[in-house]
Every structure is written in structure tokens, then in C-alpha cells.
Amino acid sequence: MRVAYYCNQFFAGVGGEEAAGHLPELREGALGPGRRLAVLLGPAFEVVVTVFCGDDYAAGHPETAEAVVAMARSAGAELLVAGPAFTSGRYGLACARVVAAASAQGLVALASMHPDNPGLDHAAGATVVASGAIGREMGPSLERLATAVHLLAAGEPITRGAGRVGALARRNRRCETPAAERAVRLALARLAGNGDATEIPLPGFDRVRPAPPLVDASSARVALCTEGALVPAGNPDRLESARATRWLSYRLEGTEQLAPGSFVCVHGGFTPVWANEDPHRIVPLDAARQLERDGRLGRLHDSYLVTAGNGTSVANARRFGVEWAAELLSGEVRAAILTAT
């Protein structure tokens, strides 16, 4: 069976964040984790090509998925495999879109990602099997992925017990109530004001209306917030480096600068070397204090708020937003500077 393997620029060996804008590219044979996958699949399978793309480009260009499928088909692939993406949001989003596009075109496909990956819903019912949470779990993740490939090739279903995650494929079934009667019932529900009535629940995401811009910050209290996981040295409150379940705040009153060594970045989604060299790259206290001295900011809030925006679930992110808003409003903060990574 001819297999096309999809991965991001990092696992293809092209580069890290500096190559995140890399356009889709096809190379013959297996690259990166695809090499180990080829061994696990055995001689009945051949990884004929690897298609890879930069995380930023793939996330920002949904049409990339169609291009990846076209490249796989051009190599005569009978199966497309993507990942493992672990909890990486951009990579997971790309993998989900790729297998969804392949499945829609009749090409057998499956992806591997953690159940908490924020891109999982975009698989649109295509097959996804669970991976570990982080890259060090690559070995067992590839083993589970190879097992799923064998099941697909044999025409057997991949069940929850076999590691399937996300939405299951929809199956036809006979309904006791005729379609016309169900349609009338749904129409009456809508007319009665129930806009959520449906037979096919779909994933939903909040649309948050931005607050109006602050016209004059010279008289306002402004807060520094970050999802860059910058914490005091030693991480005394044990903030998670990924899949954060909480947020923290640390006092800034009387502090003019964040000294290297006094604060560290524990974010697990990128190398923290530059952030540790200069903590202001995550929390720009030095620039904010200068704006305060210049009278361009009325006053800086006494604390900064921090969490780790790495694989955070939608439910936790929503809760953080509500709690941050309450915290800042109680401190009479009128604007926030949120630094993201």
C-alpha cells in the first residue's frame, strides 16, 4: 500500500519558527517520524512521499489541505497519514484539515493528535487516533498510529478502544419518525425561538466582540497580561508548561525591570532561551514603565496576569478570560496589553 506522510516544517527537518511560513512541499520517501512509521508499518506498506508545510502558513491558509491532498494523489498514494501533532494547535489544525480534505475526496486518511488538541474539531469526522501530549511520547504515539493504519488497510473500524478520538463517522440508520414530521417539529421549534434545535449538533466557537479602543491612555490604568508563561525563578507556584488549568498573578509594584535570572519562561511550546535572556520579551515592563514616566500611560496595574497558552482547552481559555476580566475590573483597569507567543 502506497502511503503519503504529512508533517510540519519542524519534523521534516526544515527548521523551527523561522521556517513556520514554509510553503507546502513534497519530497520523495519518508522524512522525520515518517521513517519510524515506515518501519512499524512493515514491508506491505511503502511511504512513497512526505508532504510538509510550515505551521503558520498551513494555519493561515485553509486551502493548503487541498494542495497537500493533490500532492499525495500525484504520487499515487492510497493512504494519507498525518502527525502525530500532540497538543500543538497549528500543527493539529493542519493535520485535521488535511485528513478531512482527503476523506472528502475518497482518499483513505487518518491523523494522530492528543484529545485536547484545539484543532481536533476540524477533522470533520475523519479518522483521528490519540497521540501523547508531548514530543517525548513520539514512540508509543507512532506505534498506535501504525496499528490504526493496519486496521484501516484491513477494512476494520477504528473504535474508541483502538484509540480513536474526536467525532465518529456518521452512519445511516432507520428512524421511526418520517423526515417530514421531524422537519415540521424542527421548524416549529425555531418559530418558537429555539434557535439551537437541530438533529446534527455542530461544534461551536465563541465570537467575542472587541471592546472599543481606548481613546486616551494617559489617564487610564493599564495591565500587563501574557500567555507566555513567564514566572519567578523556580516556578514557585508550579504553572503548567502546557494544557494550563489555571492562571497566576505577580506583583509589579515598585519594580522597574525584570532582571534576567529572576524570572524564567516555562512555556513548553517554544524554546525559552531568548525569553530567559530578557524577560521583557514576554512581559514588556521596561517599555511600559517608560510610557508611564512619559505620561502616555496613566498608571500601570500593580500585578501582571500570566498563564501558558500551549494546548489550552477552549473551556479553560474561556474561564481564564472571564476570571481575568473580573480581576482587572476590580482593579479599575481600563485596558490590557496581552503579549502572546
ZAMARGU-4260 file (C-alpha; in steps of 0.2 Angstrom, whole numbers, plus 5000, padded with zeros to 4 digits):
<rodrens>
0) 5000/5000/5000 | 5007/5017/4995 | 5007/5029/5009 | 5009/5048/5009 | 5015/5056/5025
5) 5011/5074/5031 | 5021/5083/5044 | 5026/5101/5049 | 5042/5110/5045 | 5050/5105/5061
10) 5048/5087/5060 | 5053/5087/5042 | 5069/5094/5047 | 5067/5111/5038 | 5068/5122/5053
15) 5058/5129/5068 | 5048/5145/5070 | 5059/5154/5057 | 5053/5142/5044 | 5034/5142/5050
20) 5030/5151/5034 | 5036/5137/5023 | 5025/5133/5008 | 5019/5116/5005 | 5032/5105/4998
25) 5034/5087/4993 | 5049/5076/4994 | 5051/5058/4990 | 5052/5045/5003 | 5049/5046/5022
30) 5056/5061/5032 | 5057/5063/5051 | 5044/5052/5061 | 5039/5045/5044 | 5054/5035/5044
35) 5050/5026/5060 | 5032/5024/5055 | 5038/5015/5039 | 5047/5003/5050 | 5032/5000/5061
40) 5021/4998/5046 | 5031/4984/5038 | 5035/4978/5021 | 5017/4978/5015 | 5017/4997/5015
45) 5028/5010/5007 | 5030/5028/5012 | 5032/5035/4995 | 5032/5054/4999 | 5032/5066/5013
50) 5022/5082/5011 | 5026/5096/5024 | 5021/5114/5027 | 5026/5127/5039 | 5014/5128/5054
55) 5010/5147/5051 | 5007/5145/5033 | 4996/5130/5035 | 4985/5138/5049 | 4983/5154/5039
60) 4979/5146/5023 | 4965/5133/5024 | 4967/5129/5005 | 4984/5121/5010 | 4974/5105/5014
65) 4968/5103/4996 | 4986/5106/4990 | 4993/5093/5001 | 4980/5080/4995 | 4984/5084/4977
70) 5002/5081/4980 | 4998/5065/4989 | 4987/5059/4974 | 5001/5064/4962 | 5012/5052/4970
75) 4999/5038/4968 | 4996/5037/4987 | 4982/5025/4993 | 4983/5032/5011 | 4987/5048/5019
80) 4994/5049/5036 | 4997/5065/5046 | 5006/5068/5063 | 5007/5065/5077 | 5003/5083/5081
85) 5002/5080/5100 | 4994/5096/5108 | 5002/5108/5095 | 4987/5119/5090 | 4993/5125/5072
90) 5000/5108/5068 | 4985/5099/5074 | 4974/5111/5064 | 4984/5107/5048 | 4983/5088/5051
95) 4964/5089/5054 | 4961/5099/5039 | 4972/5088/5028 | 4963/5072/5033 | 4946/5080/5032
100) 4950/5085/5014 | 4957/5068/5009 | 4942/5059/5016 | 4930/5071/5007 | 4939/5066/4991
105) 4938/5047/4994 | 4957/5045/4999 | 4959/5035/5015 | 4967/5045/5028 | 4970/5047/5047
110) 4979/5058/5058 | 4986/5057/5076 | 4984/5070/5089 | 4981/5072/5108 | 4962/5073/5113
115) 4965/5090/5119 | 4972/5097/5103 | 4962/5113/5098 | 4962/5108/5080 | 4953/5091/5083
120) 4936/5098/5078 | 4942/5102/5061 | 4944/5084/5056 | 4925/5084/5052 | 4923/5066/5056
125) 4939/5059/5048 | 4948/5046/5057 | 4960/5053/5071 | 4969/5042/5084 | 4976/5048/5100
130) 4994/5053/5102 | 5003/5058/5118 | 5004/5075/5124 | 5022/5080/5120 | 5035/5075/5108
135) 5044/5064/5120 | 5029/5052/5118 | 5033/5050/5099 | 5037/5032/5101 | 5021/5025/5108
140) 5011/5038/5098 | 5018/5031/5081 | 5015/5013/5087 | 4997/5017/5090 | 4996/5026/5073
145) 5004/5011/5064 | 4991/4999/5072 | 4977/5011/5066 | 4984/5010/5048 | 4984/4991/5049
150) 4966/4991/5054 | 4961/5003/5040 | 4970/4993/5027 | 4961/4978/5033 | 4944/4987/5032
155) 4941/4986/5050 | 4934/5000/5060 | 4944/5011/5072 | 4935/5011/5088 | 4937/5021/5104
160) 4946/5006/5111 | 4958/5007/5097 | 4962/5024/5101 | 4950/5034/5091 | 4946/5052/5097
165) 4935/5066/5090 | 4919/5064/5081 | 4914/5047/5075 | 4909/5045/5057 | 4890/5047/5054
170) 4881/5031/5050 | 4864/5029/5042 | 4850/5022/5052 | 4832/5019/5051 | 4821/5032/5060
175) 4804/5028/5067 | 4798/5046/5063 | 4796/5051/5045 | 4808/5065/5039 | 4793/5077/5035
180) 4787/5075/5053 | 4804/5079/5060 | 4806/5094/5049 | 4790/5101/5054 | 4795/5098/5073
185) 4811/5107/5070 | 4803/5122/5061 | 4790/5124/5075 | 4805/5124/5087 | 4813/5138/5078
190) 4797/5148/5076 | 4795/5146/5095 | 4813/5154/5097 | 4823/5139/5100 | 4837/5143/5088
195) 4848/5128/5094 | 4836/5114/5089 | 4845/5103/5077 | 4847/5084/5073 | 4866/5087/5069
200) 4875/5096/5083 | 4890/5105/5076 | 4905/5112/5086 | 4904/5130/5090 | 4916/5143/5095
205) 4913/5160/5104 | 4913/5176/5094 | 4920/5189/5106 | 4916/5207/5101 | 4931/5218/5104
210) 4930/5232/5116 | 4930/5249/5108 | 4948/5257/5108 | 4955/5267/5122 | 4955/5285/5116
215) 4967/5292/5129 | 4978/5280/5139 | 4986/5295/5148 | 4974/5294/5162 | 4970/5276/5162
220) 4976/5261/5172 | 4983/5248/5161 | 4988/5230/5165 | 5001/5218/5158 | 4994/5201/5154
225) 5003/5186/5145 | 5000/5168/5140 | 5019/5167/5138 | 5021/5158/5155 | 5034/5170/5162
230) 5035/5166/5181 | 5048/5170/5195 | 5063/5159/5195 | 5060/5142/5201 | 5042/5142/5196
235) 5036/5143/5214 | 5018/5141/5210 | 5021/5127/5198 | 5012/5134/5182 | 5010/5121/5169
240) 5020/5122/5153 | 5006/5115/5143 | 4987/5112/5144 | 4986/5125/5158 | 4972/5123/5171
245) 4975/5140/5180 | 4982/5157/5179 | 4993/5167/5191 | 4997/5185/5195 | 5013/5193/5202
250) 5016/5209/5209 | 5025/5223/5199 | 5023/5237/5212 | 5040/5246/5214 | 5048/5235/5201
255) 5056/5245/5186 | 5063/5230/5176 | 5063/5211/5176 | 5081/5205/5179 | 5087/5190/5169
260) 5088/5176/5181 | 5074/5182/5192 | 5061/5177/5180 | 5060/5162/5169 | 5049/5156/5154
265) 5041/5139/5157 | 5031/5138/5141 | 5033/5121/5133 | 5028/5126/5115 | 5045/5135/5110
270) 5062/5136/5116 | 5063/5149/5131 | 5081/5154/5128 | 5078/5172/5122 | 5064/5175/5134
275) 5076/5170/5149 | 5089/5181/5142 | 5077/5196/5143 | 5061/5193/5152 | 5054/5209/5144
280) 5052/5199/5128 | 5037/5191/5136 | 5031/5205/5149 | 5037/5222/5142 | 5038/5230/5159
285) 5053/5241/5154 | 5043/5249/5140 | 5028/5251/5150 | 5037/5260/5164 | 5044/5272/5151
290) 5027/5275/5144 | 5021/5278/5162 | 5035/5291/5165 | 5032/5299/5149 | 5014/5302/5154
295) 5007/5291/5140 | 5000/5278/5152 | 4991/5285/5167 | 4997/5270/5179 | 5002/5253/5177
300) 4992/5240/5186 | 5001/5233/5202 | 5002/5215/5195 | 5003/5206/5179 | 4992/5191/5175
305) 5000/5175/5167 | 4996/5158/5160 | 5003/5146/5147 | 4994/5147/5131 | 5000/5130/5124
310) 4987/5117/5120 | 4975/5125/5132 | 4957/5118/5131 | 4943/5130/5125 | 4934/5128/5141
315) 4949/5133/5151 | 4953/5148/5140 | 4935/5154/5141 | 4936/5153/5160 | 4953/5162/5161
320) 4945/5176/5151 | 4930/5178/5162 | 4941/5177/5178 | 4954/5189/5170 | 4941/5202/5166
325) 4934/5201/5184 | 4951/5203/5191 | 4955/5218/5180 | 4938/5227/5183 | 4940/5225/5201
330) 4957/5234/5200 | 4949/5248/5189 | 4959/5243/5174 | 4953/5251/5158 | 4965/5242/5146
335) 4976/5227/5145 | 4992/5224/5135 | 4991/5205/5131 | 5008/5198/5124 | 5006/5181/5115
340) 5018/5168/5109
</rodrens>
